[in-house]
Amino acid sequence: MPESIAYLLKDTSQFEISVPAYPDKTFHVEKWNILPSVDQTTRTLQVRLQVSNKDEFLKPGMNAYLKLNTKSQEMLLIPSQAVIDTGKEQRVITVDDEGKFVPKQIHVLHESQQQSGIGSGLNEGDTVVVSGLFLIDSEANITGALERMRHPEKTESSMPAMSDQPVNMHSGH
């Protein structure tokens, strides 16, 4: 099972499997558990399943498709390249109605296929910057350095790493 969907698993999760040999037949999983390690090559979790096989359709070594029965959960999706992950927090840069760049702290629920599901911090309709983050970051670093030169009494530890204040990237140009 891909590690990117592990967040969907609950103690009450229900699974079914199917095998290519019997494409129209599904087998209910009675018990399951996740083994404690991730395959470093495939980034998958190993799942041990107990399946009823009273008709002996299933044979050792058969490939199986696992179906996780879950309730769908609506969430905002954004391109993963838009997420700035500092290791302590996750942020995106949005554009407000005046064209100013505004950093927003977000909570990413999961990432899969270059898409990040957002749990909080963004609203539907927010404009998120996807490309050019390096340029915005460079401009913010230069602005911060100039501010520290103007006010040397402020130490770097007293200056926020990234504020939630809008940045006008066009002033002075």
Steps between C-alpha positions, in 0.01 A plus 500: 500500500645846412616688810325812366158352583586369847318798654173349372536189714292473815460207739155453347617513135359227282677342204420271212743333264469372147739293292559505123410129479141579613432859390127487583549367852591696813617362832415670829794562733409380849807627690797714404807665644780717366854373540728749678731600213484673163667346194775755423499425127127509426392727792221255578366357823467126541150396608420155638145387420278216615252411227227238495601246235259213565462430125882498466506746209803679645839333461837589658698746286200649315505873438207683657343843473407657831193721521464725803138592566502855636269794518612773266630818658483828315813711518680764302777370275795711395816414307758368748767731356304794647560377856792649692589248771748631756494184707314687775211636296352496154410815311386615161517841338162637394412811301244736653249722316758781477761274337714473813664174601377370834661201674247268665569220742326180390458142617563234234300182558673295232698516179456273202586531132635856540175617664466603865171469687456801727328462838510864613645840417354549152156581370342399175575772246833610655763565234811298583843570349633183340807615307751773579513420873879526483472859375251593772721338765806685367316833507377431856855412612639820345223705662576338837874564462439867415271532803770352727755750357264790572425376854809315628359496854256231387669163510421228254342291776248779565404523133238254376614252238202577283214724605141483391516862381446576130812564295474744211749363250456795266585792733813686403520340153 
